[in-house]
């Protein structure tokens, strides 16, 4: 869950800081279809959550934030793929509902959590973001985007 949440907020951050870049990433991910068509189901899911008053990641995705997946151990490569999959919903939320995305991002970057048991082999994680501000989240997302663009060339 913590990796998914971090990936989601990278997407939100990029959408809020640089909407054209976010749309470029979505367009590339959806090719050859337009991104709104390719990700129609995900958009519908976000719209449904928004209509129900979702204001946190946990509100939008209660199924991922349960303890159901705590026992799964992933390789480093699988982790990268899983995190990347959550960037797309974050990008879409930031484009479709920027006020909600900003509110969620502000709450996320300022939260401080205790160490939590991952439920696998005694592993624990401090789920507190390693960010000092929303602006830092924007800057990191922009850096990630620029590296992605560099690798696309």
N, C-alpha and C positions, 0 to 999 in steps of 0.2 A: 504494500500500500504506500509506503513512504517514497519509493522510487516513482510510482505512478503519479503521486501528488506533485513531486518535484518536476517531473516532465510536463505535467499539466500546467504548472505555473511558469515554466520556461515559455510555453506557448502563449499563455496569457500576457506575459511580459513583452514578448516580441510584438504581439498584436497591438498592444497599447502604445508601445514605443515607436513602432515602425509598421503601420498597417500595410503599406505596399509590399514590404518584405514578407509579412505574414501571408498575404494573398499569393505571393510568388511561391512560397513553400507549399501552400495548399494546392495551387495549380499544378506544380510539379508532382506532388503526391497523387493527385487525381487523374493525371494524364492517361488517356487522351480526352477524358470527359471534363466538362467544367466542374470545378470543385463543389459547387452547390448541388449539382446533380449526383456526383459520385459519393458525396457524404450526406445525402439526404436523410438517411436513417439517423445518423449522429446529430444532425441539425434538429431533427424532430425530437430526439431525446433531450437535447439542451432546451429547446423551446418548451417542451412539456415540464421540465424541471423549473424553468423560469416562471411559467404560469402558476406553478404550485408554490412559488415563493422561495425557491432554493436560494440560499445565500452563502453556502459553504461547499467545499468539495464533497464533504460527507453527505450533504443534502442532495447534491446532484448524483452521486455515485455510492449509495449506501451498500450496494452489493460488493464493491471492492474494498470498502472500509471495514467490513466485518472480519472476523478472525478466520474465515473460511480458507484463505490462501496462506496462512502463516506457516504451514508445515512444508511448503514447496521450496526446495533449494534449487537455485538456478546457476548456470555457468555465467562467466563474465559476458560472453557473447549474447546469451539469452537475456541478461539484464539490460544490455544496450538496446536490444530490440524492444523489450517491454517498456522501457522508459520512452523510447522514440514513439511508440504507439500512443502514448498519452499526450504527446506534444500537440497532435492534431486537434483533439477536442479543446485543448487550451487555446490554440490559435482561433478556432471557430468561436468560442465563447467571447474572446476579446474583440472579435470583429462584430459579432451579432449583438452582444450585450456588454458594451464597454464599461458601463457604470457598475454592473454586477461584478465583472472581472476585476476592476480596480478595487472595489471594496473587499473582495476575496483576497486579492494580492496584498493589500495593506494589512489585513488581519494575519495572513500567513507569514509575511516577513517579520512581523513584530512578535509572533508567538514564541514562547519558550516552553519547552516540554521537558519532562523527566526522561531518563533512560527507560526504554521499553523493551520487554522480552519479545523477540521475533518468533518464539515458539518452535525454534529449530536448533537443536544442539546447544542450547544455552546462550545463543547469540543475542546480544542486546544492541539497541541503536538509540542514539539521541536524535530524535526527529525534529529538533529545532533547526530552522533554516540557517544557513551560514551567510546571511545577508544582513546588512545594517539598515537598508532602506529600499523603497520601491525604485528609486533611481538606480541603486546598485543592481537590482533585478533587471531593470531595463538595459543597463550597460552589459551585463553578463549575457543576456539573451541576444543582444546585438553582436557581441563577440562570437557567440556560437553560430549565429546566422552568417557572419562574414567568413568564418572558417568553412561552413557548409558551401557557400558560394565559391570559395577558392577551390574546394575539392570538386565542384561541378565543372570547372573549366578545363 
